[in-house]
Amino acid sequence: MSQSDVEQLRRPLRRDARESRDKLIAAAQAEFAAHGVDASLEKIARDAAVAIGTLYRHFPTRLDLLMAALRPRLQEFVDGADRAVEMDDPWDGFVAYLDNLFAVQAGDRGFNDFLSRRFPGNSETEHIHDVMCQQIDDVLARAQEAGKARPDITRADIINLIWSNGRIIDATSAKAPAAWRRQLYLMLDAYRTERAHSLPEPPMTDDQLYDAMVHLSKVK
């Protein structure tokens, strides 16, 4: 058998493998969006019409599959956040950033879980989280430097708001799916410079924030 014959036999296998992978990603996107990062891998395999062993051959860990499923949405979000950072009015950019962040959070429980947690030891997730944290810092700093946002807000306050919003989404998604926007805009009023007053507790440090996000990744 010639080399070309061997390659001809291999092509359908590679095509089948790509099709199986695409089906797994599509099923994972739906299942993670509906049930979060702890969604059943067995159900994802069934929905993709493949064996669980096939899933693990393509994605050896749950995090591998999660990242394959979330990668397009994460890139779309990061690109949109960059546009918010570049808006002419720094306060409008801050509002647009958070409104878009929470809208995506409300529509995808997997994205919500990813936002809320850290997965140490994985270079891709650490890089994406670092990029997103830098965007928070940038959009917040612009609003503060313009005198629009109170100067004592930190990244940790925004992450705390993300955690709070996740619980609001869990409680209201079935009956009042837009309830999160009311809470967000109430908090945005509290973030305005003219609303500033002394606070009884300092913000979490970066180390405390990181440890809290890692802790959430371990909670079942």
C-alpha positions in Angstrom: 0.0 0.0 0.0 1.4 3.4 -1.0 1.8 6.4 1.3 -1.0 8.1 -0.5 -3.3 5.1 0.1 -2.5 5.2 3.8 -3.2 9.0 4.0 -6.5 8.4 2.1 -7.6 5.9 4.8 -6.6 8.3 7.5 -8.7 11.2 6.3 -12.1 9.9 7.3 -10.8 9.1 10.7 -9.5 12.6 11.1 -12.8 14.0 9.8 -14.8 11.8 12.2 -12.6 13.0 15.1 -13.2 16.6 14.2 -16.9 16.0 14.0 -17.0 14.3 17.3 -15.0 17.1 18.9 -17.3 19.7 17.4 -20.4 17.9 18.7 -18.8 17.6 22.2 -18.1 21.4 22.2 -21.6 22.2 21.1 -23.1 19.9 23.7 -20.8 21.3 26.4 -21.6 24.9 25.6 -25.3 24.1 26.1 -24.8 22.1 29.2 -22.3 24.4 30.9 -24.5 27.4 30.1 -27.5 25.7 31.7 -25.9 24.0 34.7 -22.5 25.6 35.3 -19.0 24.2 35.4 -20.0 21.1 37.4 -22.5 20.0 34.6 -22.6 16.2 33.9 -19.9 15.1 31.5 -21.8 11.9 30.9 -24.8 13.9 29.7 -22.6 16.0 27.5 -21.2 12.8 25.9 -24.8 11.5 25.5 -26.0 14.7 23.9 -23.0 14.6 21.5 -23.9 11.0 20.7 -20.4 9.8 21.6 -19.0 7.5 24.3 -17.6 9.0 27.5 -14.3 7.6 26.5 -14.3 9.6 23.4 -15.0 12.7 25.4 -11.9 12.0 27.6 -9.8 11.3 24.5 -10.5 14.8 23.2 -10.6 16.5 26.6 -8.7 14.7 29.3 -10.0 17.0 32.1 -13.2 18.9 32.8 -11.3 22.1 32.6 -10.0 21.3 29.1 -13.6 20.8 27.9 -14.8 23.9 29.8 -12.2 26.1 28.1 -13.0 24.7 24.6 -16.7 25.5 25.3 -16.1 29.0 26.7 -13.3 30.2 24.5 -15.5 31.9 21.8 -17.6 33.7 24.5 -14.6 34.7 26.5 -12.9 36.2 23.5 -16.1 38.0 22.5 -16.4 39.4 26.0 -12.7 40.5 26.2 -13.0 42.3 22.9 -16.2 44.1 24.1 -14.5 45.0 27.3 -11.6 46.6 25.4 -14.1 48.8 23.6 -15.7 49.9 26.9 -12.2 50.9 28.2 -11.7 53.1 25.1 -15.1 54.9 25.3 -14.8 58.7 25.4 -16.7 59.2 28.6 -15.0 57.2 31.4 -18.1 56.8 33.5 -20.1 55.6 30.4 -17.3 53.1 29.8 -17.4 51.8 33.4 -21.2 51.4 33.2 -21.0 49.7 29.7 -18.3 47.3 31.0 -20.4 46.2 34.0 -23.7 46.0 32.1 -22.1 43.8 29.4 -20.3 41.7 32.0 -23.5 41.0 33.9 -25.6 40.4 30.8 -23.2 37.7 29.7 -23.1 36.3 33.3 -26.9 36.1 33.4 -27.1 34.2 30.1 -24.4 31.5 30.8 -23.9 29.8 34.1 -20.6 28.4 32.9 -19.3 31.9 32.2 -20.7 33.0 35.6 -18.8 30.2 37.4 -15.6 31.0 35.4 -15.8 34.6 36.4 -16.2 33.8 40.1 -13.4 31.2 40.4 -9.7 30.7 39.9 -8.2 27.5 38.6 -4.5 27.6 39.7 -2.0 25.6 37.7 -3.7 26.2 34.4 -1.8 28.8 32.4 -4.7 29.6 30.0 -7.3 30.3 32.7 -4.8 32.3 34.7 -3.9 34.4 31.7 -7.6 35.1 30.8 -8.4 36.0 34.4 -5.4 38.3 34.5 -6.5 40.0 31.3 -10.1 40.4 32.7 -8.7 41.7 36.1 -6.6 44.3 34.2 -9.7 45.4 32.2 -11.5 45.9 35.5 -8.6 47.9 36.8 -8.4 50.0 33.7 -12.1 50.9 33.3 -12.4 51.6 37.0 -9.2 53.8 37.1 -10.4 55.9 34.2 -13.7 56.6 35.9 -11.9 57.4 39.2 -9.3 59.7 37.5 -12.2 61.6 35.8 -13.8 62.1 39.2 -16.9 60.1 38.4 -16.3 57.0 40.5 -15.5 57.1 44.2 -11.8 56.7 44.8 -12.0 53.9 47.4 -13.5 51.3 45.0 -11.1 48.4 44.2 -11.1 45.4 41.9 -12.2 43.3 44.9 -15.4 45.3 45.2 -16.2 44.5 41.6 -15.5 40.8 42.1 -17.7 40.9 45.2 -20.4 42.4 43.0 -19.9 39.6 40.5 -20.4 37.0 43.3 -23.5 38.8 44.5 -24.9 39.1 41.0 -24.4 35.3 40.5 -26.7 34.6 43.5 -29.3 37.1 42.2 -29.3 35.4 38.8 -29.7 31.9 40.4 -32.7 33.1 42.4 -34.5 35.1 39.8 -33.6 33.7 36.3 -36.9 31.7 36.0 -39.3 34.4 37.2 -37.6 37.7 36.7 -34.6 37.2 34.4 -33.8 40.9 34.2 -33.8 41.6 38.0 -30.0 41.7 38.1 -30.1 45.0 36.1 -31.9 46.8 38.9 -29.4 45.7 41.5 -26.5 46.7 39.2 -27.8 50.2 38.7 -28.5 50.6 42.4 -24.8 49.7 43.0 -23.6 52.0 40.3 -25.3 54.9 42.1 -23.4 53.8 45.2 -20.2 53.9 43.2 -20.6 57.5 42.2 -18.2 60.0 43.7 -21.0 62.1 45.2 -22.3 59.1 47.1 -18.9 58.4 48.8 -18.8 58.1 52.6 -16.5 56.3 55.0 -16.7 52.5 55.0 -16.3 50.3 58.1 -14.1 47.7 56.4 -11.1 47.9 54.1 -11.2 46.2 50.7 -9.9 42.6 50.4 -6.2 42.4 49.4 -5.2 40.8 46.1 -4.1 37.7 47.9 -7.3 37.4 49.9 -9.3 37.8 46.7 -7.3 35.2 44.8 -7.6 32.7 47.7 -11.4 33.3 47.8 -11.7 32.6 44.1 -9.6 29.4 44.4 -11.8 28.3 47.3 -14.9 28.7 45.2 -13.4 26.4 42.6 -13.1 23.7 45.2 -16.7 24.0 46.6 -19.2 21.6 45.3 
